[in-house]
């Protein structure tokens, strides 16, 4: 019984991460004012050391690029619930981990800060939870990831 419950943990983590990512897409792809504010702060910060446009709409780290990565990660995480596609759940978790590592870095080490939306740091706390969940999922799917890497 406990083994069965533990076997569901990766899927619960995948669903949690996917829920957060998919929910955030409506902000990223509709140019919501909160998203515009966050990426605007980051773009101004990047411009202060000569990398203007890095976070703009056409930048390498635009809200559309980040949102697309979150969308791909979500697709792979959910697809990986099916046994025949299990290996892709690890890839989705790895993408989520990379995206959220970047998010946490920019929250902690730029003028963005941990409360850009004046929500008491809620956005930052969710980012930390998604980051931790993705790390756990990468660890749980390490065999599948190693298998994919060894085939490449």
N, C-alpha and C positions, 0 to 999 in steps of 0.2 A: 504493500500500500504506500509506504513512504517513498519507495523507489519510483512508483508511478507519479506521485505528486512532484518529486524532484525532477522527473523527466519533463514536466510542464513548465518549469521555471524559465528555460530559454525562450519558450513561446510567449510567456507572460511578459518577459523583458522586451521581446521583439514587438509585441502589441503596444506596450507602453511607449517605447521610442517612436513607433510609427504614429501613434495617436498625437504625440507632441509635434512631430515633424509635419504631419498632414495639417494639423490645426494652424501651424505657423505659415503654411503656404498661402493662405488667404491674405495674410498681411504682406508677404513678400511680393506676390504677383499682382496685387491691386494698388501698389504704391501707397499703402496706408501711411498716415502721418507719423505713426510711431516708428515704422520701418524707415521712412525717409529721414527722420531725426537721427536714428542710430547710424545708418550708413552715411548720413551727412557729417556727423561728428567724426566718424572714422576717415572719411574722405578729406576733411579739413586737416585732421591730424597727419595723414599721409602726405598731404600737400605741404605741410610745414617742413618736411625734409626732402622735398623735390619729387615726390611720387604722386602728384595730383592726378586724380582720376582713377586711382587704384580701386576705390570703392564706389565709383559713380555707376550709373546705369549700364554703361558699356565697359566697365572695369573688370579686371581679372577676378576680383572678389566682390562683384556686384550682388545685390539681393537676388537677382535672377540666377546667377551661377550657384550661390549658396543654396537657394531654394531648389534648384534642379538636383543638386547633390543630395539634398535631404529627400527629395522625391524618389530618386533612384535607390537610395538606402532603404526607404520605406518599402518600396516594391520588393526588393531582395529579402528584407526581413520577413515580410508576410509570405512571400513565395516559399521561403525556407521552412515554413511550418509544415508544408507537404514533404513527406519522407524522401521522395525522389529528387527534391530540390534543396535538401537540407544544407548542402555545402554553400549555397548562396546566402544563407542566413549569416554565416560568419563574414562574408564579404560585405554585406549590408551593415553589420555591426562595426566592421573596420572603417567603412566610410563614415558612419555616424561618429565614431571615436575621433577620427581626423577632423571632421567638421566641428565637433564640440570642443576639441582641444584648441582649435583656432578661436572659437567663440570665447572660451574662458580666458585665453591669452589676451584678447582684445578688451575684454571686460576688466581684467586686472591690471594691464600694463599700458593702457592708453587713457586719454581723457574721457572715454566712454563711461568708465566706472561700473559699479555693480548695481546702480539704480537709475538707468537712463530714462526709464518710463515713469519715474516717481510712483512706483508700485510697491515700495518697501523692499525692493530687491527680489521680487517674485520671479522675474524673467531670469535673473542670474541663478537663483536657487533651482529652477527647473532645468537650466542648462547643466548645472552640476549633477543633478539626478540622472539626466540623459547621458551625460559623460560617464558616470559611474556604471550605469546600466550597460552601456556599450562595451566598457572594459570587461565587465563580468561576462557578457555574451561572447566577446572575442576569446576569452579564456575557455569558456565552455565549448566553443566551436573550434578550438585550436587544432584538433585532429583533422577536421574537414579543411581548414585553411592550409595546413601543412600538405595535405593531399593535393590541393589545387596548385600550390606552389611547386611541388615536386613534379607535376605534369607539365609545367610551363617550360 
